[in-house]
Amino acid sequence: MAVTRTPRTGWIDAGLRALAAGGPDAVRIEPLAEALGVTKGGFYGHFDDRRSLLEEMLDTWERVVIDEAIERVERDGGDAKAKLRRLFALRSGGAVSSRETSVSTRELLKIDLAVCDWARRDKAVAKRLRRVDNRRMEYLRSLFAAFCVDEDDVEVRCLLALSLFVGSAFIAADHGSRTRADIVKLALTRLED
């Protein structure tokens, strides 16, 4: 009888979940193997070491939050404002249907926060985070430039939109009788004016 191996993506998903829960120090081979219900020996069939897993986790995170997100937004066409609304809808959605990972949108938010925290202590991760945020800004510029002619206005809207996109989930403030989704929708409407 053939032994079923844990797929490479299973290790990456487990690593991303551990990162979201406890930062990079929580990404350890033995606890991941235990969470997957396998021995740690299977890990080495996919990765040379822990560092290679961490790199692949960051690669996966980057592809999901940039490449796949843009692909999903662009797939249905429409004008720039419709694309902005779809982009924000992706962020507030439930499960992420991804070729790369099975982590949920909520987990992706936690992974974003963990990567930001990790970047404060690791120059290579800081460089990657800068690349991701620059790519996010480039995409937002392409959308806002479609209906804003002033370059300063485009840049301000992009920074506000990125701040809202990345930071909204980490703000614990109440909004009276309105939900956070209501306020984000209102903020996006203001950015589109």
Disulfide bonds with the S-S distance in Angstrom:
none
